[in-house]
């Protein structure tokens, strides 16, 4: 049995944690609610976008139909828009999916079997998710206000990490009897008011504590350079020094290369690099480039462990460099994981589902936490009114 002094110390620590937890929740609650709500909306973003792309611009090729050469697809966009510089070409292993070309600030969907331009810019679904991401990252702020909004969301992310950590400490029951444990580990039927809010807040907080800690920690790493540097230092590496942004060179590319290997030949070589590829994005080289780069992805797009970069010689299509995820340094691998655990995508659709449910739980935690705080404030005012002068 604990001594009276130890019990008093535990009580003081819990009270300090409680008031810090309450203060942080009230200060950051509204922003955390926005982050949680948008996080829920973004749960299956990639799958929904892929489905709508095929539904909107997809085709049903015959057994003998083959994708047109990359040079032909790029030439179709250049012919229709000679003033644009084609930057990337993305092709998909799914034969129904359209090809996608980014050209300067514009983007185009193409039928890969006819080179017909099917549409330009994001679909309504992609535009919806883009706006949701704007809210998630910058509260939909634009221009100079974006940096201020980014500072606010970063600080609230940090406050959320504090709330998750202290919330778990406060969840620990004072006694470990069965009734006490049940009150904070599972939902009880028939509760109303404060008792219901307390039960929901503790139960949801318990079951979402671990995924929320991982998700929010990933958000902190994204928000702050010092947090990103900590990941590299934890891996025993010096943080990378980010180069200063350089102005883009005004070099016009020529996909109809007069010399060297055709782009389609190099794209075919990239396809053979990984038999299980799902998307390949080629960075279209300029006429004077010695190399061409490819990003080869065999995952969903948010699984860095299933992605690699390939560099080929434009003169011979020989491999200059192949850098799969496993070839990265430990620090770079950890940093990549932290980016994608934030959305749960690193674990595929199962991870996305867990992240979505945890985000939904976080929204409930905010609502019940604010409700409990308001009930506490109301009770305090009533006591003040009833107390003798």
C-alpha positions as CSV (number, residue, x, y, z in Angstrom):
1,X,0.0,0.0,0.0
2,X,1.3,3.4,-1.0
3,X,2.3,5.8,1.8
4,X,0.2,9.0,2.4
5,X,3.1,11.2,1.1
6,X,3.2,9.2,-2.1
7,X,-0.6,9.4,-2.5
8,X,-0.5,13.2,-2.0
9,X,2.3,13.6,-4.6
10,X,0.4,11.4,-7.1
11,X,-2.7,13.6,-6.5
12,X,-0.8,16.8,-7.1
13,X,0.8,15.4,-10.3
14,X,-2.6,14.3,-11.6
15,X,-4.1,17.7,-10.8
16,X,-1.3,19.5,-12.6
17,X,-1.6,17.2,-15.6
18,X,-5.3,17.6,-15.6
19,X,-5.3,21.4,-15.7
20,X,-2.5,21.4,-18.4
21,X,-4.5,18.9,-20.4
22,X,-7.7,21.0,-20.0
23,X,-6.0,24.2,-20.9
24,X,-4.3,22.8,-24.0
25,X,-7.6,21.2,-25.1
26,X,-9.5,24.4,-24.8
27,X,-6.8,26.4,-26.6
28,X,-6.4,24.0,-29.5
29,X,-9.7,22.2,-29.6
30,X,-11.3,24.1,-32.5
31,X,-8.3,23.6,-34.8
32,X,-7.9,20.0,-33.7
33,X,-11.5,19.4,-34.6
34,X,-10.9,20.8,-38.1
35,X,-7.8,18.6,-38.5
36,X,-9.7,15.6,-37.4
37,X,-12.7,16.2,-39.6
38,X,-10.6,16.8,-42.7
39,X,-8.5,13.7,-41.8
40,X,-11.7,11.6,-41.8
41,X,-12.6,13.0,-45.3
42,X,-9.1,12.1,-46.6
43,X,-9.1,8.5,-45.3
44,X,-9.6,6.8,-48.7
45,X,-8.5,9.7,-50.9
46,X,-6.2,7.7,-53.2
47,X,-8.6,4.9,-53.8
48,X,-11.5,7.3,-54.5
49,X,-9.4,9.4,-56.9
50,X,-8.2,6.3,-58.8
51,X,-11.8,5.0,-59.1
52,X,-13.2,8.4,-60.3
53,X,-10.3,8.8,-62.8
54,X,-11.2,5.5,-64.4
55,X,-14.9,6.2,-64.2
56,X,-14.5,9.6,-65.8
57,X,-11.7,9.0,-68.3
58,X,-11.1,5.3,-68.3
59,X,-11.3,3.0,-71.4
60,X,-12.0,-0.7,-72.0
61,X,-9.1,-1.8,-74.3
62,X,-9.4,-4.9,-76.3
63,X,-7.1,-7.9,-75.8
64,X,-4.8,-6.8,-78.6
65,X,-4.7,-3.1,-77.8
66,X,-1.3,-1.7,-76.7
67,X,-0.5,1.6,-75.1
68,X,0.9,4.1,-77.6
69,X,4.6,5.0,-77.3
70,X,5.4,7.6,-74.7
71,X,6.8,9.9,-77.4
72,X,3.4,9.8,-79.1
73,X,1.4,10.7,-76.0
74,X,3.7,13.6,-75.1
75,X,3.6,14.8,-78.8
76,X,-0.2,14.9,-78.6
77,X,-0.1,17.4,-75.7
78,X,2.7,19.4,-77.3
79,X,0.8,19.7,-80.6
80,X,-2.3,21.0,-78.8
81,X,-0.3,23.2,-76.5
82,X,3.0,24.1,-78.1
83,X,3.7,26.8,-75.5
84,X,3.8,24.3,-72.6
85,X,6.8,22.4,-71.3
86,X,5.9,18.8,-70.6
87,X,7.3,17.9,-67.2
88,X,6.1,14.4,-66.4
89,X,4.3,11.4,-67.9
90,X,2.5,8.9,-65.6
91,X,1.3,5.6,-66.9
92,X,-0.6,2.9,-64.9
93,X,-0.5,-0.9,-64.9
94,X,-4.3,-0.9,-64.8
95,X,-5.1,-1.0,-68.6
96,X,-8.4,0.9,-68.0
97,X,-6.7,3.9,-66.4
98,X,-5.9,7.1,-68.5
99,X,-2.3,8.3,-68.9
100,X,-1.6,11.6,-67.1
101,X,0.7,14.4,-68.3
102,X,1.8,17.4,-66.3
103,X,2.8,20.4,-68.4
104,X,3.8,23.5,-66.5
105,X,0.8,24.5,-64.3
106,X,-1.6,22.4,-66.3
107,X,-2.4,18.7,-66.4
108,X,-4.0,16.4,-69.0
109,X,-5.7,13.0,-69.1
110,X,-5.1,11.0,-72.2
111,X,-6.5,7.8,-73.7
112,X,-3.3,5.7,-73.8
113,X,-4.4,3.8,-76.8
114,X,-5.5,6.7,-79.1
115,X,-3.5,9.7,-77.6
116,X,-6.8,11.6,-77.4
117,X,-6.8,14.3,-74.7
118,X,-9.8,13.4,-72.6
119,X,-9.8,16.2,-70.0
120,X,-7.7,18.9,-68.4
121,X,-7.1,19.7,-64.8
122,X,-8.4,17.9,-61.7
123,X,-11.7,16.1,-61.8
124,X,-14.4,17.4,-59.3
125,X,-13.4,14.6,-56.9
126,X,-9.7,15.6,-57.1
127,X,-10.6,19.3,-56.6
128,X,-12.7,18.4,-53.6
129,X,-9.8,16.5,-52.0
130,X,-7.4,19.3,-52.9
131,X,-9.6,21.8,-51.1
132,X,-9.8,19.4,-48.1
133,X,-6.0,19.2,-48.0
134,X,-5.9,23.0,-48.0
135,X,-8.1,23.1,-44.9
136,X,-6.1,20.3,-43.3
137,X,-2.7,21.9,-43.8
138,X,-3.4,25.7,-43.9
139,X,-7.0,26.2,-42.8
140,X,-7.7,27.1,-46.5
141,X,-5.5,30.2,-46.1
142,X,-3.8,31.7,-49.2
143,X,-1.0,34.0,-49.9
144,X,0.9,35.5,-47.0
145,X,-1.7,34.2,-44.5
146,X,-0.7,30.6,-45.4
147,X,2.5,30.8,-43.3
148,X,0.5,32.1,-40.3
149,X,-2.0,29.3,-40.7
150,X,0.8,26.7,-41.0
151,X,2.2,28.0,-37.7
152,X,-1.2,27.6,-36.1
153,X,-1.8,24.1,-37.3
154,X,1.7,23.1,-36.4
155,X,1.3,24.4,-32.8
156,X,-2.0,22.7,-32.5
157,X,-0.5,19.4,-33.7
158,X,2.1,19.8,-31.0
159,X,-0.6,20.5,-28.5
160,X,-2.5,17.4,-29.7
161,X,0.5,15.3,-29.1
162,X,0.7,16.6,-25.5
163,X,-3.1,15.9,-25.1
164,X,-2.7,12.3,-26.3
165,X,0.2,11.7,-24.0
166,X,-1.3,13.3,-20.9
167,X,-4.7,11.9,-21.6
168,X,-3.4,8.4,-21.4
169,X,-1.7,9.2,-18.1
170,X,-4.9,10.7,-16.7
171,X,-6.9,7.7,-18.0
172,X,-5.1,5.4,-15.6
173,X,-7.7,4.7,-12.9
174,X,-7.0,5.3,-9.3
175,X,-8.1,1.8,-8.5
176,X,-7.9,-1.3,-10.6
177,X,-11.2,-2.8,-9.6
178,X,-13.5,-4.2,-12.3
179,X,-16.1,-1.5,-12.0
180,X,-13.5,1.2,-12.1
181,X,-11.8,-0.3,-15.2
182,X,-15.1,-0.9,-17.0
183,X,-16.0,2.8,-16.5
184,X,-13.0,3.9,-18.5
185,X,-12.4,1.0,-21.0
186,X,-15.8,0.4,-22.6
187,X,-19.0,2.1,-23.4
188,X,-21.8,2.0,-20.9
189,X,-25.5,2.1,-22.0
190,X,-28.1,4.4,-20.5
191,X,-25.7,7.2,-19.5
192,X,-26.6,10.9,-20.0
193,X,-24.9,14.2,-19.5
194,X,-21.6,14.4,-17.7
195,X,-21.4,10.6,-17.1
196,X,-21.9,9.9,-20.8
197,X,-19.3,12.4,-21.8
198,X,-16.8,11.1,-19.3
199,X,-17.4,7.5,-20.4
200,X,-17.0,8.3,-24.1
201,X,-14.0,10.6,-23.6
202,X,-12.1,8.0,-21.6
203,X,-13.1,4.9,-23.6
204,X,-12.4,6.5,-27.0
205,X,-9.2,8.1,-25.6
206,X,-8.0,4.6,-24.5
207,X,-8.7,2.8,-27.8
208,X,-7.3,5.5,-30.0
209,X,-4.3,6.5,-27.9
210,X,-1.7,4.5,-29.8
211,X,-2.8,5.2,-33.3
212,X,-3.4,8.9,-32.5
213,X,0.1,9.2,-30.9
214,X,1.7,7.8,-34.1
215,X,-0.5,9.9,-36.5
216,X,0.0,13.1,-34.6
217,X,3.8,12.5,-34.1
218,X,4.0,12.1,-37.9
219,X,2.1,15.5,-38.2
220,X,4.6,17.1,-35.9
221,X,7.5,15.8,-37.9
222,X,5.9,17.3,-41.1
223,X,5.2,20.6,-39.3
224,X,8.6,21.3,-37.8
225,X,12.2,21.0,-39.1
226,X,13.5,20.4,-35.7
227,X,11.2,17.4,-35.3
228,X,12.3,16.1,-38.7
229,X,15.9,16.5,-37.7
230,X,15.2,14.5,-34.5
231,X,14.2,11.5,-36.7
232,X,17.6,11.6,-38.4
233,X,19.5,12.0,-35.1
234,X,17.5,9.1,-33.6
235,X,18.8,7.0,-36.5
236,X,22.3,8.1,-35.8
237,X,22.6,10.4,-38.8
238,X,23.2,14.1,-39.3
239,X,20.1,15.8,-40.6
240,X,20.4,16.7,-44.3
241,X,21.1,20.3,-45.2
242,X,18.3,21.5,-47.5
243,X,19.6,23.3,-50.6
244,X,18.4,26.8,-51.2
245,X,15.6,27.0,-53.8
246,X,17.1,27.8,-57.2
247,X,15.1,29.4,-60.0
248,X,13.9,27.0,-62.6
249,X,16.0,26.9,-65.7
250,X,14.2,27.9,-68.9
251,X,15.1,24.8,-70.9
252,X,12.6,23.5,-73.5
253,X,12.5,19.8,-73.8
254,X,12.1,17.9,-77.0
255,X,10.4,14.5,-76.7
256,X,11.0,13.8,-80.4
257,X,14.7,13.3,-79.7
258,X,16.9,13.7,-82.7
259,X,19.6,11.6,-81.0
260,X,19.7,9.0,-78.3
261,X,17.1,6.4,-77.3
262,X,13.4,7.0,-77.8
263,X,11.5,7.7,-74.6
264,X,9.3,4.6,-75.1
265,X,12.4,2.4,-75.1
266,X,13.4,3.9,-71.8
267,X,9.9,3.6,-70.4
268,X,9.9,0.0,-71.3
269,X,13.2,-0.5,-69.5
270,X,11.6,1.1,-66.4
271,X,8.7,-1.3,-66.6
272,X,11.0,-4.2,-66.5
273,X,12.8,-2.9,-63.4
274,X,9.9,-4.2,-61.2
275,X,7.4,-6.7,-62.5
276,X,4.8,-5.7,-59.8
277,X,4.8,-1.9,-60.7
278,X,1.5,-0.1,-60.5
279,X,2.5,3.4,-61.6
280,X,5.5,4.8,-63.3
281,X,6.2,8.5,-63.5
282,X,8.8,9.7,-66.0
283,X,10.4,13.1,-65.7
284,X,10.6,14.1,-69.3
285,X,14.2,15.1,-70.1
286,X,15.4,18.1,-72.0
287,X,17.1,17.7,-75.4
288,X,20.4,18.2,-73.7
289,X,19.9,15.9,-70.7
290,X,22.2,12.9,-70.3
291,X,19.8,11.0,-68.0
292,X,16.1,10.5,-67.4
293,X,14.5,9.7,-64.1
294,X,11.6,7.5,-63.2
295,X,9.6,6.9,-60.0
296,X,8.4,3.3,-59.9
297,X,5.7,2.5,-57.4
298,X,4.2,-0.9,-56.7
299,X,2.1,0.3,-53.8
300,X,-0.8,2.7,-53.4
301,X,1.2,5.8,-53.7
302,X,1.6,6.3,-49.9
303,X,3.8,3.3,-49.2
304,X,7.4,4.5,-49.5
305,X,8.7,1.0,-48.9
306,X,7.2,0.0,-52.2
307,X,8.7,2.8,-54.2
308,X,12.0,3.3,-56.0
309,X,13.7,5.8,-58.3
310,X,15.5,4.7,-61.5
311,X,17.9,6.8,-63.5
312,X,18.7,5.8,-67.1
313,X,21.1,7.1,-69.7
314,X,19.4,8.9,-72.5
315,X,22.0,7.7,-74.9
316,X,21.9,4.0,-74.2
317,X,19.0,3.4,-71.8
318,X,21.5,1.7,-69.4
319,X,20.9,1.9,-65.7
320,X,22.8,4.8,-64.2
321,X,21.3,4.3,-60.7
322,X,18.6,2.3,-59.1
323,X,17.6,3.4,-55.6
324,X,14.9,1.3,-54.0
325,X,13.6,2.2,-50.6
326,X,15.8,-0.4,-49.0
327,X,18.9,1.3,-50.3
328,X,18.2,4.5,-48.5
329,X,19.9,5.4,-45.2
330,X,18.1,4.5,-42.0
331,X,17.3,8.1,-41.3
332,X,15.8,8.7,-44.7
333,X,13.7,5.5,-44.4
334,X,12.5,6.6,-40.9
335,X,11.7,10.1,-42.2
336,X,9.7,8.6,-45.1
337,X,7.8,6.4,-42.8
338,X,6.9,9.3,-40.5
339,X,5.4,11.2,-43.4
340,X,3.1,8.3,-44.4
341,X,2.1,7.0,-41.0
342,X,0.4,10.4,-40.5
343,X,-2.2,9.3,-43.0
344,X,-1.9,5.5,-42.3
345,X,-1.1,4.9,-45.9
346,X,2.1,3.2,-45.1
347,X,0.1,0.2,-44.0
348,X,-2.2,0.2,-47.0
349,X,-6.0,0.3,-46.8
350,X,-5.9,-1.3,-43.3
351,X,-3.7,1.5,-42.0
352,X,-5.9,4.1,-43.7
353,X,-8.9,2.6,-42.0
354,X,-7.3,2.8,-38.6
355,X,-6.2,6.4,-39.2
356,X,-9.7,7.3,-40.3
357,X,-11.3,5.8,-37.3
358,X,-8.7,7.4,-35.0
359,X,-9.4,10.8,-36.6
360,X,-13.1,10.3,-36.1
361,X,-12.4,9.4,-32.5
362,X,-10.3,12.5,-32.1
363,X,-13.3,14.6,-33.2
364,X,-15.4,13.0,-30.5
365,X,-12.7,13.5,-27.9
366,X,-12.7,17.2,-28.7
367,X,-16.5,17.5,-28.4
368,X,-16.7,15.5,-25.2
369,X,-13.7,17.3,-23.7
370,X,-15.2,20.7,-24.4
371,X,-18.6,19.5,-23.1
372,X,-16.9,18.3,-19.8
373,X,-15.1,21.6,-19.5
374,X,-18.2,23.6,-20.0
375,X,-20.1,21.5,-17.4
376,X,-17.2,22.0,-15.0
377,X,-17.4,25.8,-15.6
378,X,-21.2,25.8,-15.1
379,X,-20.9,23.8,-11.9
380,X,-18.2,26.2,-10.6
381,X,-20.5,29.2,-11.3
382,X,-23.4,27.6,-9.5
383,X,-21.2,27.0,-6.4
384,X,-20.1,30.6,-6.5
385,X,-23.7,31.8,-6.6
386,X,-24.8,29.5,-3.8
387,X,-21.8,30.2,-1.5
388,X,-22.4,32.8,1.2
389,X,-20.9,36.2,0.7
